[in-house]
Amino acid sequence: MDLHGKLATTVVGSFPLESSVENMERSLNDQIKIRIDYPCYGQLDDMNLMFLEPLEEQKCGLEIRDGQCWIVDVLKVPKEPVALGYLSWAQNYLKNNDLEEWITKIKIPVTGPYTLSSVTNVTDTMTALQSEDMIEIFAEIVQKIAKFYDEAGAAIITIDEPVLNFAIAEMGVDPERVVDNLNTAFKGIKNAVRSTHVCGDIFTVAELLLQTDSQFLDHEFKQTPTNLKAYSRSDLEKYDKMIGLGSIISAVDPLMLHEIKKGERPVDDVIESVDEVEKFILGAADRFGIENLVIDPDCGFGGLKRTLPNDQPYLMVMKKLENMVEAVKKLRKEYL
């Protein structure tokens, strides 16, 4: 599958809903309703434990205690599928609800080796992120997880590495091994589009990510517009890459949310208009080429859960996504 020149839309992963089958149905249905090209099943569970708990069950050298992961034996690559039920559920749900055209379009986020290492304790004062050898094994574990998803029919598989900047800048992981470890994780993916998502300032990692086997590099650009300068069009052409352009803010200012909650500010103040999103995408297109863009939010929306009463965070998110899709529709008519 080639996303080049399509200005495709997708999401990063999580939504601000409690974990339940009903809420997975809701988030998937709503993404389809507003015509996200590559929707996610919703990722309503913890992005680390959803993979670490099955590894514990398969006796891969891990143990979960009070929600914390510990190394208790030699780390092992799983023999059986890990967390594959999320994709299977989405495929079955779509088939059973006359939405079969979407079965081949599901996007799956897989937590990357550096992030999994960062939450896995070796001792009270050491995590696996401080061991290059353990990171390498986690890369092999992620490779196997991604392979299971690829063989099961995921359309896009994203390796999520929110801690990668921190790992290099603060924890001293070897940047020369980052490319090898991420490429190890990608080796299991033969059919799906390969993607990497890294949060925050990306200047520390941009050159490294260009050298990986990821087909599109996905980042916060709306909230951190300086990231636009981390890559150039010539970079993308040289390394045959696309950009996952975060075009709507996913981490809303807490003060603004507080004012909305108190009734001092309308929720529309934190929802980007169609024109605002369109203008932002055009600005990025001037730098990267519109044919080299995949459009999505800055990050997952799970952090917005319970920031506002009742369903307000979720409804706010869906309106943001609706406006993002409408902006893309306008741009496709004019430029593609």
C-alpha positions in Angstrom: 0.0 0.0 0.0 1.3 3.4 -1.0 0.1 6.5 0.8 2.2 8.9 -1.4 0.1 11.6 -3.0 -3.2 10.8 -1.3 -3.2 13.2 1.6 -4.5 10.4 3.7 -5.9 10.9 7.2 -5.4 8.8 10.3 -5.1 9.1 14.1 -2.2 8.5 16.4 -4.1 6.1 18.7 -5.9 6.8 22.0 -9.2 8.4 22.8 -10.5 10.0 26.0 -12.8 7.1 27.0 -12.8 4.4 29.6 -11.7 1.0 28.4 -14.7 -1.1 27.3 -16.0 -2.9 24.2 -18.8 -0.3 23.9 -16.3 2.6 23.8 -14.1 0.8 21.3 -17.2 0.4 19.1 -18.1 4.1 19.6 -14.6 5.4 18.7 -14.3 3.2 15.7 -17.8 4.0 14.5 -17.2 7.7 14.9 -13.9 7.7 13.0 -15.6 5.9 10.1 -18.6 8.3 10.3 -16.3 11.3 9.8 -14.3 9.4 7.1 -10.9 9.0 8.7 -9.1 7.0 6.0 -7.2 4.8 8.4 -9.0 4.5 11.7 -7.6 2.9 14.9 -9.6 0.6 17.2 -9.3 3.2 19.9 -6.4 2.1 22.1 -8.3 2.7 25.3 -5.9 0.5 27.5 -2.5 1.5 28.8 -0.1 1.6 25.9 2.6 -0.2 27.8 0.7 -2.7 29.9 -1.4 -3.8 26.9 1.8 -5.4 25.6 3.6 -6.2 28.8 0.8 -8.1 30.5 0.6 -10.7 27.6 4.4 -11.1 27.7 4.1 -11.9 31.4 1.4 -14.5 30.6 3.8 -16.1 28.1 6.6 -16.2 30.7 8.9 -14.0 28.7 10.9 -13.0 31.8 8.5 -10.2 33.0 6.2 -9.9 36.0 3.5 -7.2 36.7 3.2 -6.1 40.3 0.7 -3.4 41.2 0.7 -2.1 37.7 4.6 -2.0 37.5 6.6 -4.3 35.2 9.7 -6.1 36.5 12.4 -8.2 35.0 12.4 -11.5 36.8 14.2 -13.8 34.4 16.0 -13.7 31.0 13.9 -11.7 28.5 12.4 -13.8 25.8 10.6 -13.2 22.5 7.0 -14.4 22.6 6.0 -17.4 20.7 2.3 -16.6 20.5 0.5 -13.5 19.4 0.6 -10.5 21.7 -2.4 -8.1 22.0 -3.6 -9.3 18.6 -7.2 -9.3 20.0 -7.5 -5.6 19.4 -7.1 -6.0 15.6 -9.2 -9.1 15.5 -12.0 -7.4 17.5 -12.0 -4.5 15.0 -12.0 -6.8 12.0 -14.9 -8.9 13.3 -16.8 -5.8 14.4 -16.5 -4.3 10.9 -17.5 -7.5 9.2 -20.5 -8.0 11.5 -21.8 -4.5 10.9 -21.6 -4.3 7.1 -18.5 -2.2 7.2 -16.2 -4.7 5.4 -14.6 -2.0 3.2 -12.8 -0.8 6.3 -11.3 -4.1 7.3 -8.2 -3.5 5.2 -7.7 0.1 6.6 -7.1 -0.4 10.3 -4.1 1.4 11.8 -2.4 -0.3 14.7 -0.1 1.5 17.2 2.6 -0.7 18.8 4.6 0.6 21.7 8.3 0.7 20.8 11.3 -0.9 22.4 12.6 2.3 24.0 9.3 3.1 25.6 8.7 -0.4 26.8 12.2 -0.5 28.3 11.6 2.8 30.1 8.7 1.3 32.1 10.3 -2.1 32.8 12.2 -2.2 36.1 15.4 -4.2 36.6 16.0 -3.0 40.2 14.5 -0.3 42.4 17.0 2.2 40.8 17.4 0.9 37.2 15.1 0.3 34.2 15.7 -1.7 31.1 16.3 1.6 29.3 19.7 1.8 31.0 20.7 -1.5 29.4 21.5 -1.4 25.6 21.3 -5.2 25.6 17.8 -5.2 27.1 16.6 -2.5 24.6 17.9 -4.8 21.8 15.8 -7.7 23.1 12.8 -5.5 23.4 13.3 -4.5 19.8 13.1 -8.2 18.9 10.0 -8.6 21.0 8.4 -5.6 19.2 9.4 -7.1 15.8 7.4 -10.3 16.7 4.4 -8.3 17.9 4.4 -6.2 14.7 4.8 -9.4 12.6 1.6 -10.8 14.2 -0.3 -7.7 13.3 1.1 -7.5 9.8 0.2 -11.1 9.0 -3.3 -10.5 10.5 -3.9 -7.6 8.0 -3.2 -4.3 9.7 -3.0 -1.5 7.1 -0.6 0.8 9.0 1.6 -0.2 11.9 3.2 2.6 13.9 6.0 2.1 16.3 5.2 4.6 19.1 8.3 6.0 20.9 7.2 8.9 23.1 10.3 8.6 25.2 12.9 8.5 22.5 14.1 12.1 22.8 14.4 11.7 26.6 16.2 8.4 26.2 18.9 10.0 24.0 19.2 13.4 25.7 18.7 12.5 29.3 19.3 8.7 29.7 22.4 8.5 27.5 21.2 5.7 25.2 23.5 5.1 22.3 22.1 7.1 19.3 24.2 4.9 16.9 22.1 1.9 18.0 18.7 3.6 17.7 18.5 3.1 13.9 19.4 -0.6 14.3 16.9 -1.2 17.1 14.0 0.5 15.3 14.9 -1.3 12.1 14.9 -4.6 14.0 11.3 -3.7 15.2 10.3 -3.0 11.6 11.6 -6.3 10.2 8.4 -8.1 11.0 6.3 -5.8 8.8 6.2 -7.0 5.2 2.8 -5.7 4.0 1.5 -2.9 6.2 2.8 0.7 5.9 5.6 1.2 8.5 5.4 4.4 10.6 7.1 5.9 13.6 5.6 8.3 16.1 7.8 10.4 18.3 6.5 13.2 20.5 7.8 16.6 21.5 10.9 18.4 20.1 12.3 16.0 17.4 15.6 17.7 16.5 17.6 15.2 18.6 16.1 12.3 16.6 15.2 13.6 13.2 18.4 12.6 11.4 18.3 9.1 13.0 14.7 8.5 12.0 15.4 9.4 8.4 17.8 6.5 8.4 15.2 3.9 9.6 13.0 1.7 7.5 9.9 3.8 8.6 7.9 5.0 5.6 6.4 8.0 7.3 7.6 9.9 10.3 4.8 11.2 12.5 5.3 14.0 15.0 3.7 16.9 16.8 3.8 19.9 14.4 0.7 21.9 15.4 1.7 22.4 19.0 5.4 22.4 18.2 5.7 24.2 14.8 9.5 24.5 15.2 9.5 20.8 14.3 8.7 21.8 10.7 12.3 22.8 10.4 13.7 19.4 11.5 13.2 18.0 8.0 13.3 19.4 4.4 11.7 18.2 1.2 15.2 17.1 0.0 15.5 15.0 3.2 12.3 13.2 2.4 13.3 12.6 -1.2 16.7 11.4 -0.3 15.5 8.9 2.2 12.1 8.1 0.5 10.1 9.3 3.5 6.7 10.9 4.1 5.7 13.1 7.0 2.8 12.3 9.4 1.8 15.9 10.0 0.2 16.5 13.4 -2.3 19.2 12.4 -4.6 19.5 15.5 -3.4 19.9 19.1 -4.0 16.8 21.3 -2.6 18.2 24.6 -5.0 21.1 25.3 -3.7 23.8 27.6 -4.9 22.9 31.2 -5.7 26.5 32.0 -8.0 26.7 29.0 -9.7 23.4 30.0 -10.1 24.8 33.5 -11.8 27.9 32.1 -14.1 25.8 29.9 -15.0 23.6 32.9 -16.0 26.7 34.9 -18.0 28.1 32.0 -15.6 31.1 31.4 -14.6 30.0 27.9 -16.5 28.1 25.1 -15.1 24.7 24.1 -14.9 26.0 20.5 -11.8 28.0 21.6 -9.7 24.8 21.7 -11.2 23.3 18.5 -9.3 24.3 15.4 -11.5 25.6 12.6 -11.5 24.0 9.1 -9.8 27.1 7.8 -7.1 27.0 10.5 -6.3 23.3 9.8 -6.3 24.0 6.0 -3.9 26.9 6.4 -1.5 24.9 8.6 -1.4 22.0 6.1 -0.7 24.3 3.3 2.2 25.8 5.2 3.7 22.4 5.7 3.0 21.5 2.1 5.2 24.5 1.0 8.1 22.9 2.9 7.6 19.2 2.3 5.3 18.9 -0.7 1.6 18.1 -0.3 2.1 14.7 -1.9 4.5 13.8 1.0 2.0 14.4 3.8 -0.2 12.1 5.9 -2.6 14.1 8.1 -3.3 13.3 11.7 -3.5 14.8 15.2 -0.3 15.7 17.2 -0.6 12.7 19.5 -3.1 10.4 21.1 -6.0 12.0 23.0 -6.1 9.7 26.0 -4.6 12.3 28.3 -7.8 14.4 27.9 -9.8 11.8 29.7 -11.7 13.3 32.7 -10.4 16.8 32.1 -14.0 17.9 31.4 -17.3 16.6 32.7 -19.1 13.7 31.1 -18.5 13.2 27.4 -17.1 16.7 26.7 -13.5 15.6 26.1 -14.5 13.0 23.6 -17.0 15.2 21.8 -14.3 17.9 21.6 -11.9 15.4 20.1 -14.3 14.2 17.5 -15.1 17.8 16.5 -11.4 18.4 16.1 -11.1 15.4 13.9 -14.2 16.3 11.9 -12.7 19.7 11.1 -9.4 18.1 10.2 -11.1 15.8 7.7 -13.1 18.6 6.2 -9.9 20.6 5.7 -8.3 17.7 3.9 -11.4 17.2 1.6 -11.0 20.8 0.5 -7.3 20.5 -0.2 -7.8 17.3 -2.1 -10.3 18.9 -4.5 -7.9 21.8 -5.1 -4.4 20.2 -5.2 -4.7 16.5 -5.9 
